């Protein structure tokens, strides 16, 4: 039976989702300053209504460099303008994703909970970290998860036990209730179509990409756990896997800890975010 608090969360998420989606669809890439200011005020009002006046979501919005009220007039302005547009779109899409997660989590009947693997629900402290060659973010994420009371699973730290790589991978993902995917710039490449279009075939500009094993395991966990229990942490500039585009990527450049904690909480995984974030208890 649904509790009163769950019902309140469900109702608030349902009310906020449609408005956030409308704000995203009406994103003012250009237009009159008055129109942009109206959209800007609506966004602030909705974030404060959904998350509260002292929420980290509202704080993030206040510090964000949203696009200026007028279209850019120079090449340099255009570059910064497009960057600001992309950051703002990503921010709003993340808010939409959180509301969708809450609706599934707190709904009176939750198919996602019913279909979740029994072994994973029984051991809700195991979080699998998918990573490439960059060790620094892997260690930072692992320590962050452990401070919040979770067990970080890193495949190469586990014994081989005579298994093949795929067997070892499968056996160590059985109890995972959540997965963090680190998309770091470990590889470079481009499609044949892009290569053929390059004027300099001897030295074509390449796209930064994550390792192939990272992309494979990203898709594996989306299928195994569902998108709401997978959080991709992306270094800015790394190419996103096209088949999984549209999910809420979290930037590893800054502020990822609060966003990751929010995703874990939205997925229903017990996690002491205050301890992990170093917030003193009153």
C-alpha positions as CSV (number, residue, x, y, z in Angstrom):
1,X,0.0,0.0,0.0
2,X,1.3,3.4,-0.9
3,X,2.3,5.7,2.1
4,X,1.2,9.3,2.4
5,X,4.8,10.5,1.9
6,X,5.1,8.4,-1.2
7,X,1.8,9.7,-2.5
8,X,3.0,13.3,-1.9
9,X,6.2,12.7,-3.8
10,X,4.3,11.1,-6.7
11,X,1.8,13.9,-6.9
12,X,4.5,16.6,-6.9
13,X,6.6,14.8,-9.5
14,X,3.6,14.4,-11.7
15,X,2.7,18.0,-11.5
16,X,6.2,19.2,-12.2
17,X,7.1,16.8,-15.0
18,X,4.7,18.3,-17.6
19,X,5.8,21.9,-16.9
20,X,9.5,21.0,-17.0
21,X,9.0,19.2,-20.3
22,X,7.1,22.2,-21.7
23,X,10.0,24.5,-20.6
24,X,12.4,22.2,-22.3
25,X,10.4,22.1,-25.5
26,X,10.0,25.9,-25.5
27,X,13.7,26.5,-24.9
28,X,14.3,30.0,-26.3
29,X,17.3,29.5,-28.6
30,X,16.6,32.9,-30.0
31,X,13.9,35.5,-29.7
32,X,12.9,38.7,-28.0
33,X,14.4,39.5,-24.6
34,X,11.0,39.8,-23.0
35,X,10.1,36.3,-24.1
36,X,13.4,34.9,-22.7
37,X,12.9,36.7,-19.4
38,X,9.4,35.2,-19.0
39,X,10.8,31.7,-19.7
40,X,13.7,32.3,-17.3
41,X,11.4,33.3,-14.5
42,X,9.1,30.3,-15.1
43,X,12.1,28.0,-14.9
44,X,13.2,29.4,-11.5
45,X,9.7,29.3,-10.1
46,X,9.2,25.7,-11.2
47,X,12.5,24.5,-9.8
48,X,11.8,26.2,-6.4
49,X,8.3,24.8,-6.3
50,X,9.4,21.2,-7.0
51,X,12.7,21.0,-5.1
52,X,12.3,23.8,-2.5
53,X,13.9,27.2,-1.9
54,X,17.0,25.7,-0.2
55,X,17.5,22.9,-2.6
56,X,20.8,22.1,-4.4
57,X,18.8,22.1,-7.7
58,X,17.9,25.7,-7.2
59,X,21.4,26.6,-6.1
60,X,22.8,24.9,-9.2
61,X,20.4,27.0,-11.3
62,X,21.4,30.2,-9.7
63,X,25.1,29.6,-10.4
64,X,24.6,28.4,-13.9
65,X,25.5,30.6,-16.8
66,X,22.3,30.6,-18.8
67,X,22.3,32.0,-22.4
68,X,22.0,35.7,-22.7
69,X,18.7,37.4,-23.6
70,X,19.8,38.2,-27.2
71,X,21.3,36.1,-30.0
72,X,25.1,36.3,-30.4
73,X,26.6,38.8,-32.9
74,X,30.1,37.5,-33.4
75,X,31.8,34.1,-34.0
76,X,33.2,34.1,-30.5
77,X,29.8,35.0,-29.0
78,X,28.2,32.2,-31.0
79,X,30.7,29.7,-29.5
80,X,30.0,30.7,-25.9
81,X,26.3,31.0,-26.6
82,X,26.1,27.4,-27.9
83,X,28.0,26.1,-24.9
84,X,25.6,27.9,-22.5
85,X,22.6,26.5,-24.5
86,X,23.9,23.0,-24.2
87,X,24.6,23.3,-20.4
88,X,21.1,24.7,-19.8
89,X,19.4,22.0,-21.9
90,X,21.3,19.3,-20.1
91,X,20.4,20.7,-16.7
92,X,16.6,20.8,-17.5
93,X,16.8,17.3,-19.0
94,X,18.3,16.0,-15.8
95,X,15.4,17.6,-13.8
96,X,13.0,15.9,-16.1
97,X,14.8,12.5,-15.6
98,X,14.6,12.9,-11.9
99,X,10.8,13.5,-12.0
100,X,10.3,10.5,-14.3
101,X,12.3,8.4,-11.9
102,X,10.2,9.6,-8.9
103,X,7.0,8.8,-10.7
104,X,8.1,5.3,-11.4
105,X,9.5,4.9,-7.9
106,X,6.5,6.3,-5.9
107,X,3.7,5.2,-8.2
108,X,1.0,3.0,-6.5
109,X,1.9,0.2,-8.8
110,X,5.6,0.1,-9.9
111,X,6.4,-2.4,-12.7
112,X,10.1,-1.4,-12.5
113,X,10.3,-2.6,-8.9
114,X,8.5,-5.8,-9.7
115,X,10.7,-6.7,-12.6
116,X,14.0,-5.8,-10.8
117,X,16.2,-8.9,-10.2
118,X,15.6,-10.5,-6.8
119,X,19.3,-10.9,-6.1
120,X,19.9,-7.2,-6.6
121,X,17.0,-6.1,-4.3
122,X,18.3,-8.4,-1.6
123,X,21.8,-6.8,-1.7
124,X,21.2,-3.1,-2.2
125,X,24.7,-1.9,-1.2
126,X,26.6,-3.2,-4.3
127,X,27.3,-0.6,-7.0
128,X,29.3,-1.6,-10.1
129,X,31.7,1.0,-11.5
130,X,32.4,0.8,-15.2
131,X,35.6,2.6,-16.1
132,X,38.3,3.0,-18.7
133,X,42.0,3.9,-18.4
134,X,41.6,7.0,-16.2
135,X,42.1,5.9,-12.7
136,X,41.5,9.2,-10.9
137,X,37.7,9.5,-11.4
138,X,37.4,5.7,-10.7
139,X,39.0,6.2,-7.3
140,X,37.1,9.3,-6.5
141,X,33.7,7.7,-7.3
142,X,34.5,4.6,-5.4
143,X,35.5,6.5,-2.3
144,X,32.4,8.7,-2.6
145,X,30.1,5.7,-2.8
146,X,31.8,4.0,0.2
147,X,31.5,7.1,2.3
148,X,27.8,7.0,1.7
149,X,27.6,3.3,2.8
150,X,27.7,1.5,-0.5
151,X,30.0,-1.2,-1.7
152,X,31.9,-0.1,-4.9
153,X,32.6,-3.0,-7.2
154,X,35.6,-2.6,-9.5
155,X,36.2,-5.6,-11.7
156,X,40.0,-5.7,-11.8
157,X,40.1,-5.7,-8.0
158,X,38.1,-9.0,-7.9
159,X,39.8,-12.4,-8.0
160,X,39.8,-14.1,-11.4
161,X,39.0,-17.6,-10.0
162,X,39.9,-19.2,-13.3
163,X,37.1,-17.4,-15.1
164,X,37.2,-15.8,-18.5
165,X,36.7,-12.0,-18.6
166,X,33.1,-12.2,-19.5
167,X,32.4,-14.9,-16.9
168,X,34.1,-12.8,-14.2
169,X,32.1,-9.8,-15.3
170,X,28.8,-11.6,-15.2
171,X,29.5,-13.1,-11.8
172,X,30.4,-9.8,-10.3
173,X,27.3,-8.0,-11.6
174,X,24.8,-10.4,-10.2
175,X,24.2,-8.5,-7.0
176,X,24.7,-5.0,-8.3
177,X,21.7,-2.7,-7.7
178,X,23.1,0.3,-9.4
179,X,25.9,1.1,-12.0
180,X,28.1,4.1,-12.5
181,X,29.5,4.5,-16.0
182,X,32.7,6.6,-16.3
183,X,32.9,7.9,-19.9
184,X,36.4,9.3,-20.1
185,X,38.5,10.3,-23.2
186,X,40.6,7.1,-23.5
187,X,40.1,6.5,-27.2
188,X,39.8,8.6,-30.3
189,X,38.0,7.9,-33.6
190,X,35.4,8.9,-36.1
191,X,33.0,7.2,-38.5
192,X,34.0,6.3,-42.1
193,X,31.6,8.9,-43.4
194,X,33.2,11.6,-41.3
195,X,36.7,10.4,-42.4
196,X,35.8,10.5,-46.0
197,X,34.6,14.1,-45.6
198,X,37.9,15.2,-44.0
199,X,40.2,17.3,-46.3
200,X,43.3,16.0,-44.6
201,X,43.2,12.2,-44.6
202,X,46.7,11.9,-43.1
203,X,45.8,13.8,-40.0
204,X,42.0,14.0,-39.6
205,X,40.5,15.5,-36.4
206,X,39.3,12.7,-34.2
207,X,36.4,12.6,-31.6
208,X,37.2,11.7,-28.0
209,X,35.6,8.4,-27.1
210,X,35.3,6.1,-24.1
211,X,36.8,2.6,-24.3
212,X,34.8,0.0,-26.2
213,X,34.4,-2.1,-23.0
214,X,32.8,0.9,-21.3
215,X,30.2,1.4,-24.1
216,X,29.4,-2.3,-24.1
217,X,29.0,-2.5,-20.3
218,X,26.9,0.7,-20.4
219,X,24.4,-1.0,-22.6
220,X,24.6,-4.2,-20.6
221,X,23.6,-2.4,-17.4
222,X,20.8,-0.4,-19.1
223,X,19.3,-3.7,-20.2
224,X,19.9,-5.5,-16.8
225,X,19.0,-2.8,-14.3
226,X,16.9,-0.3,-16.3
227,X,18.0,3.3,-17.2
228,X,16.9,4.7,-13.8
229,X,19.5,2.5,-12.0
230,X,22.4,3.5,-14.3
231,X,24.2,6.9,-14.0
232,X,26.7,7.8,-16.8
233,X,29.4,10.3,-15.7
234,X,30.8,12.0,-18.8
235,X,33.9,14.1,-19.2
236,X,32.9,17.1,-21.3
237,X,33.7,16.6,-25.0
238,X,33.5,12.8,-25.0
239,X,31.3,11.5,-27.7
240,X,28.0,10.0,-26.4
241,X,27.0,6.5,-27.6
242,X,24.2,7.2,-30.1
243,X,21.9,4.4,-29.1
244,X,21.8,5.6,-25.5
245,X,21.6,9.3,-26.3
246,X,18.9,11.2,-24.5
247,X,19.6,9.7,-21.0
248,X,20.6,12.1,-18.3
249,X,24.4,12.3,-18.5
250,X,26.2,13.9,-15.5
251,X,29.3,16.0,-16.2
252,X,32.4,14.8,-14.5
253,X,33.9,18.3,-14.8
254,X,32.1,19.8,-11.8
255,X,29.3,19.2,-9.3
256,X,29.0,15.5,-10.1
257,X,28.8,14.3,-6.5
258,X,25.5,16.0,-5.7
259,X,24.0,14.9,-9.0
260,X,25.2,11.3,-8.5
261,X,23.8,11.3,-5.0
262,X,20.4,12.5,-6.4
263,X,20.3,9.8,-9.0
264,X,21.1,7.1,-6.4
265,X,18.4,8.4,-4.1
266,X,15.9,8.6,-7.0
267,X,16.6,4.9,-7.8
268,X,15.6,4.0,-4.3
269,X,19.1,2.8,-3.2
270,X,19.8,3.4,0.5
271,X,22.6,6.0,0.5
272,X,23.8,8.5,3.2
273,X,24.3,11.5,0.9
274,X,25.1,13.9,3.8
275,X,28.0,11.7,4.9
276,X,29.3,11.2,1.4
277,X,29.1,15.0,0.7
278,X,30.6,15.9,4.0
279,X,27.5,17.7,5.3
280,X,27.5,18.1,9.1
281,X,24.6,16.6,11.0
282,X,22.7,19.1,13.1
